[in-house]
Amino acid sequence: MKVYLALTRPKLKRGAEWKLTTLNGLLALLMLITALWHWWTLIVAALFYWPGQWLLRQAAKHDPQWLAVYGRALRHPLIREPHGYAWTRERRPQAPLPRPPRWFK
């Protein structure tokens, strides 16, 4: 059975792109580990994790593959169309060989 790429759904975790969700969770986990020495990092971890996850969910509602699409766009340079802008006119093609001088016949 064939599965067409257009019919596949992106892999989401907790409602957002899985790579970003994992990164957000690891950041919160690191803050929880530092809470063993500084208790106030528990509050900071909560303030980073829940609003951060909400923001990632909102981005996934707009585009579920946000990181993949924009990451690919940043890795590849902008491609300009060969015809230029809409208001420009085409140049006359150059002659393949230069004209011979007048004295040459």
BALUMSE-30316 format. One record per atom (N, C-alpha, C): atom name; residue in three letters; residue number from 1; x, y, z. Coordinates in steps of 0.1 Angstrom, whole numbers. Atoms other than C-alpha are relative to their C-alpha. Layout:
<sites>
SITE   at    aa     i      xx      yy      zz
SITE   CA   ala   NUM       X       Y       Z
...
</sites>
This chain:
<sites>
SITE   at    aa     i      xx      yy      zz
SITE    N   met     1       8     -12       0
SITE   CA   met     1       0       0       0
SITE    C   met     1       9      12       0
SITE    N   lys     2      -8     -12       1
SITE   CA   lys     2      14      34     -10
SITE    C   lys     2      -5      10      10
SITE    N   val     3       4     -12      -8
SITE   CA   val     3      14      63      14
SITE    C   val     3       7      12      -6
SITE    N   tyr     4      -5     -12       7
SITE   CA   tyr     4      17      96      -3
SITE    C   tyr     4       5      10      11
SITE    N   leu     5      -6     -10      -9
SITE   CA   leu     5      38     123      14
SITE    C   leu     5     -10      11       4
SITE    N   ala     6       9     -11      -2
SITE   CA   ala     6      10     148      11
SITE    C   ala     6     -11      -5      11
SITE    N   leu     7      10       5      -9
SITE   CA   leu     7     -12     125      33
SITE    C   leu     7       6      -3      14
SITE    N   thr     8      -6       3     -14
SITE   CA   thr     8      13     120      62
SITE    C   thr     8      -2      13       8
SITE    N   arg     9       2     -10     -10
SITE   CA   arg     9       8     141      93
SITE    C   arg     9      14       2       7
SITE    N   pro    10     -13      -2      -7
SITE   CA   pro    10      38     158     111
SITE    C   pro    10      -1      -7      14
SITE    N   lys    11      -1       6     -13
SITE   CA   lys    11      50     142     143
SITE    C   lys    11       0      11      11
SITE    N   leu    12       2     -10     -10
SITE   CA   leu    12      37     163     172
SITE    C   leu    12       1      -7      14
SITE    N   lys    13      -1       5     -13
SITE   CA   lys    13      44     158     209
SITE    C   lys    13      -5      11      10
SITE    N   arg    14       7      -9      -8
SITE   CA   arg    14      22     175     235
SITE    C   arg    14      -5      12      -7
SITE    N   gly    15       6     -10       8
SITE   CA   gly    15       6     195     207
SITE    C   gly    15       9       9      -8
SITE    N   ala    16     -10      -8       7
SITE   CA   ala    16      38     210     193
SITE    C   ala    16      10      -9      -7
SITE    N   glu    17     -10       8       7
SITE   CA   glu    17      67     200     171
SITE    C   glu    17       9      -7      10
SITE    N   trp    18      -6       9     -10
SITE   CA   trp    18      85     172     189
SITE    C   trp    18      14       5       4
SITE    N   lys    19     -13      -5      -3
SITE   CA   lys    19     120     187     187
SITE    C   lys    19       0      12      10
SITE    N   leu    20       1     -12      -8
SITE   CA   leu    20     110     220     202
SITE    C   leu    20      -6      -3      14
SITE    N   thr    21       6       4     -13
SITE   CA   thr    21      89     203     229
SITE    C   thr    21      11      -7       9
SITE    N   thr    22     -10       7      -8
SITE   CA   thr    22     118     181     239
SITE    C   thr    22      11      11       5
SITE    N   leu    23      -9     -11      -4
SITE   CA   leu    23     141     212     240
SITE    C   leu    23      -5       8      12
SITE    N   asn    24       7      -7     -11
SITE   CA   asn    24     116     230     262
SITE    C   asn    24       0      -8      13
SITE    N   gly    25       0       9     -12
SITE   CA   gly    25     113     200     285
SITE    C   gly    25      13      -2       6
SITE    N   leu    26     -13       1      -5
SITE   CA   leu    26     150     196     288
SITE    C   leu    26       5      12       8
SITE    N   leu    27      -4     -12      -6
SITE   CA   leu    27     155     232     297
SITE    C   leu    27      -7       1      14
SITE    N   ala    28       7       0     -13
SITE   CA   ala    28     128     229     325
SITE    C   ala    28       6     -11       9
SITE    N   leu    29      -6      10      -8
SITE   CA   leu    29     144     197     337
SITE    C   leu    29      14       4       6
SITE    N   leu    30     -12      -5      -5
SITE   CA   leu    30     178     213     340
SITE    C   leu    30      -2      11      11
SITE    N   met    31       4      -9     -11
SITE   CA   met    31     162     241     360
SITE    C   met    31      -4      -7      12
SITE    N   leu    32       5       8     -12
SITE   CA   leu    32     146     215     383
SITE    C   leu    32      12      -6       7
SITE    N   ile    33     -12       6      -7
SITE   CA   ile    33     180     199     389
SITE    C   ile    33       7      11       8
SITE    N   thr    34      -6     -11      -7
SITE   CA   thr    34     194     233     398
SITE    C   thr    34      -8       4      12
SITE    N   ala    35       9      -4     -12
SITE   CA   ala    35     165     237     423
SITE    C   ala    35       5      -7      12
SITE    N   leu    36      -6       6     -12
SITE   CA   leu    36     184     213     446
SITE    C   leu    36       8      10       8
SITE    N   trp    37      -9      -9      -7
SITE   CA   trp    37     207     242     454
SITE    C   trp    37      -7      14       2
SITE    N   his    38       7     -13      -1
SITE   CA   his    38     185     273     447
SITE    C   his    38     -15      -3      -2
SITE    N   trp    39      15       3       0
SITE   CA   trp    39     147     269     455
SITE    C   trp    39      -7       8     -10
SITE    N   trp    40       7      -9       8
SITE   CA   trp    40     137     299     434
SITE    C   trp    40       0      -5     -15
SITE    N   thr    41       0       4      14
SITE   CA   thr    41     146     281     401
SITE    C   thr    41     -12      -9      -3
SITE    N   leu    42      13       7       3
SITE   CA   leu    42     114     260     406
SITE    C   leu    42     -10       9      -6
SITE    N   ile    43       9     -10       5
SITE   CA   ile    43      94     291     400
SITE    C   ile    43       4       4     -14
SITE    N   val    44      -4      -4      14
SITE   CA   val    44     115     301     370
SITE    C   val    44      -2     -12     -10
SITE    N   ala    45       3      12       9
SITE   CA   ala    45     112     265     355
SITE    C   ala    45     -14       0      -3
SITE    N   ala    46      15       0       3
SITE   CA   ala    46      74     267     358
SITE    C   ala    46      -3      12      -9
SITE    N   leu    47       3     -12       8
SITE   CA   leu    47      74     302     343
SITE    C   leu    47       5      -1     -14
SITE    N   phe    48      -5       3      13
SITE   CA   phe    48      95     290     314
SITE    C   phe    48      -7     -11      -7
SITE    N   tyr    49       5      11       7
SITE   CA   tyr    49      79     257     307
SITE    C   tyr    49     -15       2      -5
SITE    N   trp    50      14       0       4
SITE   CA   trp    50      41     263     307
SITE    C   trp    50      -2      11     -11
SITE    N   pro    51       2     -10      11
SITE   CA   pro    51      41     296     287
SITE    C   pro    51       7      -4     -13
SITE    N   gly    52      -8       4      12
SITE   CA   gly    52      68     282     264
SITE    C   gly    52      -7     -11      -7
SITE    N   gln    53       7      11       7
SITE   CA   gln    53      48     251     257
SITE    C   gln    53     -13       5      -6
SITE    N   trp    54      12      -6       6
SITE   CA   trp    54      16     272     251
SITE    C   trp    54       4       7     -13
SITE    N   leu    55      -4      -7      12
SITE   CA   leu    55      36     293     226
SITE    C   leu    55       4     -10     -11
SITE    N   leu    56      -3      10      11
SITE   CA   leu    56      49     262     208
SITE    C   leu    56     -13      -6      -5
SITE    N   arg    57      13       5       5
SITE   CA   arg    57      13     249     206
SITE    C   arg    57      -6      10     -10
SITE    N   gln    58       6     -11       8
SITE   CA   gln    58       1     282     191
SITE    C   gln    58       8       0     -14
SITE    N   ala    59      -8       0      13
SITE   CA   ala    59      30     280     165
SITE    C   ala    59      -4     -13      -8
SITE    N   ala    60       4      12       7
SITE   CA   ala    60      20     244     157
SITE    C   ala    60     -13       1      -6
SITE    N   lys    61      13      -2       7
SITE   CA   lys    61     -15     254     150
SITE    C   lys    61       1       8     -13
SITE    N   his    62      -3      -8      12
SITE   CA   his    62      -2     279     125
SITE    C   his    62       7      -8     -11
SITE    N   asp    63      -8       8       9
SITE   CA   asp    63      24     256     109
SITE    C   asp    63       6     -12       9
SITE    N   pro    64      -5      11      -8
SITE   CA   pro    64      30     221     124
SITE    C   pro    64      15      -4      -2
SITE    N   gln    65     -14       3       3
SITE   CA   gln    65      65     219     108
SITE    C   gln    65       8      12      -1
SITE    N   trp    66      -7     -13       1
SITE   CA   trp    66      77     253     116
SITE    C   trp    66      15      -1       0
SITE    N   leu    67     -15       1      -1
SITE   CA   leu    67     112     243     126
SITE    C   leu    67       6      -5     -12
SITE    N   ala    68      -5       6      12
SITE   CA   ala    68     117     222      96
SITE    C   ala    68       0       9     -12
SITE    N   val    69       2      -9      11
SITE   CA   val    69     104     247      71
SITE    C   val    69       9      12       1
SITE    N   tyr    70      -8     -12      -2
SITE   CA   tyr    70     121     278      85
SITE    C   tyr    70      15      -3       1
SITE    N   gly    71     -14       4       0
SITE   CA   gly    71     153     259      92
SITE    C   gly    71       6      -3     -14
SITE    N   arg    72      -4       3      14
SITE   CA   arg    72     155     247      56
SITE    C   arg    72       1      13      -8
SITE    N   ala    73       0     -13       7
SITE   CA   ala    73     148     283      44
SITE    C   ala    73      13       7       4
SITE    N   leu    74     -12      -7      -4
SITE   CA   leu    74     177     296      65
SITE    C   leu    74      13      -7      -5
SITE    N   arg    75     -12       7       5
SITE   CA   arg    75     201     269      53
SITE    C   arg    75       3       3     -15
SITE    N   his    76      -1      -2      14
SITE   CA   his    76     195     276      16
SITE    C   his    76      -2      14      -3
SITE    N   pro    77       1     -14       4
SITE   CA   pro    77     201     310       1
SITE    C   pro    77     -12       3      -8
SITE    N   leu    78      12      -4       8
SITE   CA   leu    78     173     330     -15
SITE    C   leu    78       4      -2     -15
SITE    N   ile    79      -2       2      14
SITE   CA   ile    79     170     321     -52
SITE    C   ile    79      -8      11      -7
SITE    N   arg    80       7     -11       8
SITE   CA   arg    80     163     350     -75
SITE    C   arg    80      -4      -6     -13
SITE    N   glu    81       5       5      13
SITE   CA   glu    81     143     344    -106
SITE    C   glu    81       9       6     -11
SITE    N   pro    82      -9      -4      10
SITE   CA   pro    82     164     347    -138
SITE    C   pro    82      -6      12      -8
SITE    N   his    83       6     -10       9
SITE   CA   his    83     139     371    -155
SITE    C   his    83       0      14       7
SITE    N   gly    84      -1     -13      -7
SITE   CA   gly    84     143     399    -129
SITE    C   gly    84     -14       4       5
SITE    N   tyr    85      13      -5      -5
SITE   CA   tyr    85     114     421    -118
SITE    C   tyr    85     -10       1     -12
SITE    N   ala    86      10       0      10
SITE   CA   ala    86      81     424    -136
SITE    C   ala    86       1      13      -9
SITE    N   trp    87       0     -12       8
SITE   CA   trp    87      87     460    -148
SITE    C   trp    87      13       1      -8
SITE    N   thr    88     -12      -1       8
SITE   CA   thr    88     121     453    -164
SITE    C   thr    88      -3      -6     -14
SITE    N   arg    89       2       5      13
SITE   CA   arg    89     124     447    -201
SITE    C   arg    89      12      -9      -4
SITE    N   glu    90     -11       9       4
SITE   CA   glu    90     145     420    -218
SITE    C   glu    90      10       7      -8
SITE    N   arg    91     -10      -6       7
SITE   CA   arg    91     178     430    -231
SITE    C   arg    91       2      -7     -14
SITE    N   arg    92      -2       7      13
SITE   CA   arg    92     187     423    -267
SITE    C   arg    92      12      -9       1
SITE    N   pro    93     -11      10      -1
SITE   CA   pro    93     208     392    -270
SITE    C   pro    93      13       5      -7
SITE    N   gln    94     -13      -4       6
SITE   CA   gln    94     245     398    -277
SITE    C   gln    94       3      -9     -12
SITE    N   ala    95      -4       8      12
SITE   CA   ala    95     259     386    -310
SITE    C   ala    95      10     -11       5
SITE    N   pro    96      -9      11      -4
SITE   CA   pro    96     276     352    -306
SITE    C   pro    96      15       3      -4
SITE    N   leu    97     -14      -4       4
SITE   CA   leu    97     307     365    -325
SITE    C   leu    97       0      15      -3
SITE    N   pro    98      -1     -15       2
SITE   CA   pro    98     319     401    -327
SITE    C   pro    98       0       2     -15
SITE    N   arg    99       0      -3      14
SITE   CA   arg    99     314     418    -360
SITE    C   arg    99      14       2      -5
SITE    N   pro   100     -13      -2       6
SITE   CA   pro   100     344     418    -383
SITE    C   pro   100       2      15      -3
SITE    N   pro   101      -2     -14       3
SITE   CA   pro   101     361     451    -389
SITE    C   pro   101      -3       3     -15
SITE    N   arg   102       5      -4      13
SITE   CA   arg   102     351     471    -420
SITE    C   arg   102      11      -3     -11
SITE    N   trp   103     -11       2      10
SITE   CA   trp   103     385     467    -437
SITE    C   trp   103       1     -15      -4
SITE    N   phe   104      -1      14       2
SITE   CA   phe   104     381     429    -435
SITE    C   phe   104     -12      -5      -8
SITE    N   lys   105      11       5       8
SITE   CA   lys   105     361     414    -464
SITE    C   lys   105       4     -12      -7
</sites>
